[in-house]
Amino acid sequence: MRRAEKAWNTLQALGDIAFAYSYSVVLTEIQDTLKSRPPENKVLRKASLVGVLITNIFYLLCGTIGYAAFGDEAPGNLLTGFGFYEPFWLVDLANMCIVVHVVGAYQVFSQPTVKLVEDWCNQKWPESSFLTKGHSIGIPYCGVYQVNFFSLLWRTAYVTVTSVMAMIFPFFNSVLGFLGAIFPFRDVHFTGKN
């Protein structure tokens, strides 16, 4: 392996690590949202510590065992990167775990962007009933639900655009490494004064 290629792979690995631990930006928001008595804060702190510890152990095991077994040729996806597709249930279980993780993370990471656009539009056009008015929709056995049509339209468009962009890029690991290296503070958002 050439030196330039080795340097690029090292930087990409650092970007992957930065992307994997990007939740720390959201952790402060979660703690701020709780605003309750100390027991919940202590529980969250303990749960966070256990979660980070388990994540560290898992990542270190995958990284060290993968490198020990394959050296510089270690694939980005240890399950399927070198032709391992059986047992199918294991690959399917791993993919389901990834889907559960990504769906939850997508909600948390997209919320600041979505909220920023909604707040900006509400400030720009405060008299628009399309932007500001909520509509009541009755849901059987669940009661009445308030829906803002602008939020529904904007969030649907946002999910559609980001999903199409995700499908366009076939080299997922490279994109994650690049984003983690270039935009380590991408989840920081600024809110205006109330």
N, C-alpha and C positions, 0 to 999 in steps of 0.2 A: 504494500500500500504506500502510495506516495505521501510525502510530508503534507502537501496542500490538502489532499483528501483526508488525511488523518486529522489535521487541524479543523477542517470543516465538520467532520463527524463529531469531534470533541465539542465544538461550539453548538452543534445541533443537539447534542446530548444535554448540554447545560440549558439550552432553551427548553427542551422537554421537561427538565426538572423544574425550571421556573414556571412553566405552564401548569405542571402538576400541583404545585403549591400555591397557586394564585388565589385560593379560597381565603387566605389570610386577610385580604382586602375586605372581603364581605363579612368576616367574623366580627369586626368592630361594629358594622351596621346591625348585625344580628343582636349583639350584646346591647347596643343602644336602643333597639326596638323593644327589648324585653322590659326595661325600666320597672322592674319589680323588686321585691324584697330580696335580700341576699341568698336565700336558699336556691332560687332558680339560677342566679349567677354562679353559685358554687357548683351546681349540677352541670351547667353548661361548660364551665371551666374544666371540670373533671372529664366530661364526655369529650371535650375538644382534645384534652391531653391524651386520652386513651385512643381517640381516632387518629391523631397525628403519630402516636407511637406505633400503632398497627400499620399505618401507611408507610412509615419509615422502614419498618422491618420488612414489609412486603416488597417495597421498591429496592431496598438493599439486597434482599435475597434474589430477586429477579435479575438485577444488574450484575451482581457478583457471580451467580451461578451461570447466567447467560454468557458472561465474558469468559469465565473459566472453561466452559464447554466449547464455545465457538470462537473465542478471541475477537479479532477485528471483524470477522464475518458474522457476528451475532445479528440476527434479523430484528427489525423493528417490532414485529409481532411474534413473540416466542411460541405461540400455539400453532400458527399457520405459516410463519415466515420461511420455514424450511421444508414444507410439504407435509406437515403433520396434520391430517384431517380426521384421524380416527383415534379414540372413539368419538363419534359424532356428538354424543350427549355432552361431552366435556367442552368441546368447541362451542356448542349451542348455549350451554350454561354460562360460559365466559362472555359470549356475545350478549346474552340477556342481562348480565351484570353490568356490562358497559352501557347498554341502553338505559337501564334504571339510573345509573350514575349521570349519564349525559342529559336525560330528561330533567332530572332535579337540578343539575348545574345550569342548564340552559335557562330555567325559570329564574334562578337567582342572579345570573350574570346579565340577562336581558332586561331585567326590571329597571335598573337605573336609566338605560337608554330609552326605553319605552316611556317611562315616567317623565323624563326630561322633555321629550317631544310633546307629550300631552300637556304638560305645564306650559311650555312655550306657546303652543297653539291656543290654549285657554287665555293666556295673557295677551296674545296678539289680537284675537277676535273674541272678546268676552261676551259680546251680544249675540253670538251665533248659538242658536238652540241646538244645532247639530253637534256642536262641541261640548256644550255645558249641560244640556238637559238629559236627565235619566228617564228611561221608559220602563214601566212595570210590566213584567211578563210572568204570567202564572205558570208554575210548573207543578203538575199533578203530584200529590203526596209530599211536596217539598215547600210549598208556599209560594210567595211572590218574590221575584228576583229583579233587581234594578239593573238595567242594561243601558250603557251609553253607546250609541251607534258609532260615534267616532272612534272610541276606544276599541270596539269590536273590529271595525274596518282596519284601523291602523295596526293593531296587534296581529291580525290575520295577514296583512300585507308584509309585516316585518318577519313573521315566521316563514312565509312563503319565499321571500327574497333570501333569507339566510339559509333556508333549506336548499334552494336552487344553487346558491354559491357553494354550499358544502358538497353537492353532487358534482359540481364542475371540477373540483380539485380531486384527482385520483390519488394523489400522494399525500395522504393525511398526516403521516408522521413528520414529513418535511414542513408542512404548513404549520403544524403545532409547534415544532422547534423554532421556526422562524418567528411566529407570533410571540412565543414566550421570550425569545431573546430580544426582539425589537420593541415590544410593547409590554414591559413588565408591570406598568401601572395603568393598563387599559381600562380597568374597572373603576378607576377613580372618576367620580362625577361631581359636578359643582351644582349646588342648588342656590336659587336666589333667596333674598331675604323675604320673609313673610310680612 
